[in-house]
Amino acid sequence: MGDRWHVEVDRALCIGSAQCVHLAPDAFRLDSAMQSHPTEPDTDAHERVLKAAEGCPVEAISIALLGSGEPVFPPEE
């Protein structure tokens, strides 16, 4: 069984660019206020979700390993 992730979008940072929806349409959606939300906050690890986080122009998306909370994105510096 592969890793599972917890995905969050910081609504204070999200500008509604929809890059995440474009890159991972099954993993993110925009609400009526044009704010992004993960369709399933706890999800299987997948490259398209990571690409969406990396592609967010304001780095509003964070990903952590489910259970341990170890950061996947953005990486710890």
N, C-alpha and C positions, 0 to 999 in steps of 0.2 A: 504494500500500500504506500502511496506517495505522500509527500508533505501536504498539510492543509494550512491555509492562510486565513488570517483575519484582515479584512480590507476596510479601511475607513477613508472618508473624504472630509476634510476640514472645511466646513461651510463658511467659515470666516475668510478663508483663502480662495475658495472656488469662485471663478469668474464666469462660469458657464460657457467655456469655449467649445465644449462637446468633443474635445480631442479623445477623451476616454471612451465616449460612446462610439466614435468613429473607429477607434483601434480595437475595442472589445465590446461590441454592441450587445452581446449576451450577458456581460458582466456589469455594465453601468447603464443608468438611465438618468434623464433630466426631469426634475419635477416642474411644476407650473411656475416656480420662481427662477427657473433656469439654473438650478443647483444640481450637481451630480450626486448620485447615490449608488452604492453597489447594489446589484439586484439580490445578491446573497453575501452578506458580510463575512460569513464563514464559508470558505469555498476550497475546492481542490486547487493546489498550486498549478498555475498555467502561464506559459510564456506571454500570451496576449494580455493578461492582467498586468504582468510586470511591464510590458511595453507601454500600456496605457498609463501606468504610474510614471514611468520615465518620460513619457510624452506630454505630461501635464505642464503647461507653461508656467504655472505658479507653484508647482510641487505640493498640491493640495491632497494628493493621495498617498496614504501610508499603508504598508503591508508588513505584517508581523507573522511569525510562525504561531499557529494556533496552539495553545497550551503553554509554551515557554515564553511567548511574547518577544522572542528574539527578532530584532528588526531585519527585514528583507529589503525594504526600500522605504525611505532613503537609507542607505547604509550608514552605520555608525562611523564617525570620523575619528 
